[in-house]
Amino acid sequence: MRVKITVHGHVKSLLPSNESEFEFELSEPRDVSELIEEKLEINPMVFASIVIDGKSVERDHVVDEDCEILLVSPTAGG
């Protein structure tokens, strides 16, 4: 299965490559937290929300088919 991950916001500066879009081929289902830790090498707790194919999901959601994942940084300001 193929997954596309897009990182929005300032967290992308913490990623090893400082990129915002990634594509991976997965051989087996994984939960979103595992996927973030293994493929992006970052703690999944830094993201305020996770959206898969337009629907908000929890970090333990299992990715088991082709999808697009949006990782959203927390907002700041006031």
C-alpha positions in Angstrom: 0.0 0.0 0.0 1.2 3.5 -0.8 0.8 6.4 1.6 1.5 10.1 1.0 2.3 12.2 4.1 2.1 16.0 4.1 3.4 18.0 7.1 1.9 21.5 7.6 3.3 24.1 9.8 6.5 24.7 11.7 7.1 21.1 12.7 8.5 20.4 9.3 11.7 22.2 10.4 12.2 19.4 12.9 12.2 16.7 10.3 15.6 15.4 9.2 15.1 16.5 5.6 13.2 19.8 6.3 10.7 18.7 3.5 6.9 18.7 3.8 5.8 15.9 1.4 6.7 12.2 1.6 5.6 9.0 -0.1 6.1 5.5 1.3 5.3 2.0 0.3 4.1 -0.1 3.2 4.1 -3.9 3.2 1.8 -4.2 6.2 -0.7 -2.1 8.1 0.7 0.2 10.7 -0.8 2.7 13.1 -0.2 6.3 12.4 2.2 6.8 15.4 4.4 3.9 14.3 4.5 5.3 10.8 5.5 8.8 11.9 8.2 7.4 14.2 9.6 4.9 11.7 9.4 6.9 8.5 9.7 10.5 9.6 11.9 9.9 12.7 9.9 12.3 14.9 7.7 12.0 17.9 4.0 11.8 16.8 3.0 13.9 19.8 4.3 17.1 18.2 1.3 17.2 15.8 -1.9 18.8 17.0 -4.0 16.8 14.6 -3.9 14.0 12.0 -6.2 13.9 9.0 -6.4 10.8 6.7 -8.3 11.3 3.4 -10.1 14.3 4.9 -11.2 12.7 8.2 -9.6 13.5 11.6 -8.2 10.4 13.2 -6.4 9.5 16.4 -2.7 8.5 16.6 -3.6 4.8 17.0 -5.6 4.7 13.8 -4.4 1.8 11.6 -3.4 2.6 8.1 -4.3 -0.4 6.0 -4.9 1.0 2.5 -3.6 3.6 0.1 -4.2 7.0 1.6 -3.1 10.6 2.1 -2.1 11.7 5.6 -2.0 15.3 6.7 0.0 16.1 9.8 -0.9 19.5 11.3 1.4 21.4 13.7 0.0 23.2 16.7 -0.8 26.9 16.2 0.7 29.6 18.3 0.1 33.3 18.8 -2.4 35.3 20.6 
